[in-house]
């Protein structure tokens, strides 16, 4: 890079030369090879002349990935006696182009005792949960808060949306009675 073009904000591609390690230290989005600093990503340069550091910041925001503390929404894909799996399609308020899988263990459902997961959710239900851990690249979820839980439940016999009941939900189509751990805004939240 010639001195006259050493400005912040210049768009660069992977492999573009940004400087040498005698002048700058490599920052985020860069790498050094044989004394030369190159761009690692497509982005805009940031030349910090005070600290003698060069960085490249991406032009496009990264894909939303669930982080510890994120509120996620997804469809229950499977239920076993002690856990349920959730296909995450929304992180905070952002819809994802792909999906991630989360696991809800029975101990993270509510502060009280839950006997079996089948009383919490069924496959196909839409659930809001909080990411409490991402250990080993597995998203562990919790529904212990009152704003977390099932936001839309479907009858496991006929598939109709279940109306909110006090302790149990009764299908208006087939009459089947089922239990769920529902969020306080059940049936009102957007997916």
C-alpha positions in Angstrom: 0.0 0.0 0.0 1.4 3.4 -0.9 1.5 6.1 1.8 -1.1 8.3 0.0 -3.6 5.4 0.0 -3.2 4.5 3.7 -6.6 5.7 4.9 -9.2 4.2 7.0 -12.4 3.1 5.3 -10.8 1.6 2.2 -12.6 -1.6 1.0 -10.2 -4.5 0.8 -10.5 -8.2 -0.1 -8.8 -11.3 1.4 -5.1 -11.2 0.5 -4.9 -7.5 -0.1 -1.6 -6.1 1.3 -2.2 -3.6 4.2 1.3 -2.9 5.4 4.4 -4.4 7.0 5.0 -5.5 10.6 7.7 -2.9 11.0 5.0 -0.2 10.7 1.8 -1.8 12.1 0.7 -4.6 14.3 -2.0 -6.8 12.8 -5.5 -6.3 14.3 -8.9 -8.1 13.8 -9.6 -9.3 10.3 -5.9 -9.4 9.3 -3.0 -11.8 9.3 0.8 -11.5 9.0 2.9 -13.6 6.7 6.6 -13.2 6.1 6.6 -9.7 7.6 3.6 -8.4 5.5 0.1 -7.8 6.9 -2.8 -8.9 4.7 -6.6 -8.6 4.9 -8.2 -11.8 6.0 -11.8 -10.8 5.1 -13.8 -8.5 2.8 -14.2 -5.3 4.7 -13.1 -1.8 5.4 -9.7 -0.9 6.8 -9.1 0.9 10.1 -5.6 2.4 10.3 -4.9 3.3 13.9 -1.9 5.6 13.4 -1.7 6.4 17.1 -1.3 2.8 18.2 0.2 1.7 14.9 -2.4 -1.0 14.4 -4.2 -2.0 11.2 -7.6 -3.8 11.3 -10.3 -4.9 8.8 -14.0 -4.9 9.8 -16.5 -6.9 7.8 -18.9 -5.2 5.4 -21.7 -7.6 6.1 -22.9 -8.4 9.6 -22.1 -11.9 10.7 -24.8 -14.5 10.8 -26.8 -14.3 14.1 -25.5 -17.1 16.3 -27.1 -17.7 19.7 -24.9 -16.5 22.6 -25.2 -17.1 26.3 -28.0 -14.8 27.5 -29.8 -14.7 24.1 -33.5 -15.2 23.9 -34.3 -17.7 21.1 -37.5 -19.0 19.5 -37.8 -22.3 17.8 -39.9 -25.4 17.0 -39.7 -28.4 19.3 -38.3 -31.1 17.2 -38.2 -34.0 19.7 -39.1 -34.8 23.2 -37.8 -37.5 25.6 -38.6 -38.1 29.2 -35.8 -35.9 30.5 -35.0 -33.4 27.6 -36.3 -31.8 24.5 -34.6 -30.6 21.4 -35.4 -27.2 19.8 -34.7 -26.1 16.2 -33.8 -22.5 16.8 -35.0 -20.1 14.0 -34.8 -16.8 15.7 -32.2 -15.2 18.0 -33.4 -12.2 20.0 -35.4 -10.3 17.3 -33.5 -11.6 14.2 -34.8 -14.4 12.0 -32.0 -16.8 10.9 -31.4 -17.9 7.4 -30.4 -21.3 8.7 -31.0 -22.9 12.0 -29.3 -24.1 15.2 -30.3 -26.9 17.6 -30.7 -26.3 21.3 -31.3 -28.7 24.2 -33.7 -28.1 27.1 -33.1 -30.4 30.1 -35.9 -31.1 32.5 -33.9 -29.4 35.3 -33.9 -26.1 33.4 -37.7 -25.9 32.7 -38.9 -24.2 35.9 -37.8 -23.5 39.5 -40.3 -26.2 40.6 -40.2 -30.0 40.1 -41.2 -31.3 36.7 -41.8 -35.1 36.5 -41.5 -35.6 32.7 -40.8 -33.4 29.7 -44.0 -34.6 28.0 -45.9 -32.3 30.5 -43.7 -29.3 29.3 -43.8 -29.5 25.5 -44.6 -31.7 22.5 -43.0 -32.0 19.1 -44.2 -29.2 16.8 -44.8 -26.6 19.6 -43.2 -23.2 19.2 -41.1 -22.2 22.2 -39.2 -19.2 23.6 -36.1 -20.0 25.7 -32.9 -18.5 27.0 -29.4 -19.8 26.1 -27.7 -20.6 29.4 -24.6 -22.4 28.0 -22.9 -23.1 24.8 -20.4 -25.7 26.1 -19.0 -28.0 23.5 -20.9 -26.1 20.8 -24.2 -27.3 22.1 -26.8 -24.6 23.0 -28.3 -25.5 26.4 -31.6 -23.7 27.0 -33.8 -22.7 30.0 -37.4 -21.7 30.3 -37.3 -21.0 34.0 -38.6 -17.3 33.6 -42.3 -16.5 33.3 -41.7 -14.9 29.8 -40.2 -18.2 28.6 -41.9 -21.4 27.5 -44.4 -22.5 24.9 -45.8 -19.6 22.9 -47.9 -21.7 20.5 -48.9 -25.3 21.3 -50.5 -27.8 18.9 -52.7 -30.7 19.8 -50.7 -33.9 19.5 -53.7 -35.8 18.2 -55.2 -33.5 15.5 -52.7 -30.6 15.2 -55.0 -27.7 16.0 -53.7 -24.8 18.0 -54.5 -25.3 21.7 -56.3 -22.5 23.5 -54.8 -21.3 26.8 -56.3 -23.0 29.9 -55.6 -22.8 33.6 -53.6 -25.9 34.3 -54.3 -27.9 31.2 -55.2 -27.1 27.6 -58.2 -28.6 25.9 -58.3 -29.0 22.1 -61.4 -27.3 20.7 -61.4 -29.7 17.7 -60.9 -33.2 19.2 -61.3 -32.6 23.0 -57.9 -33.9 23.9 -56.5 -32.5 27.2 -52.7 -31.7 27.3 -50.3 -30.0 29.7 -47.6 -27.4 28.7 -45.2 -25.0 30.3 -46.5 -21.8 28.7 -45.0 -18.3 28.5 -47.1 -15.5 30.0 -47.9 -14.1 26.6 -49.0 -17.5 25.1 -50.8 -17.1 21.8 -50.0 -13.4 21.5 -46.3 -13.4 20.7 -45.0 -13.1 17.2 -42.9 -16.0 15.8 
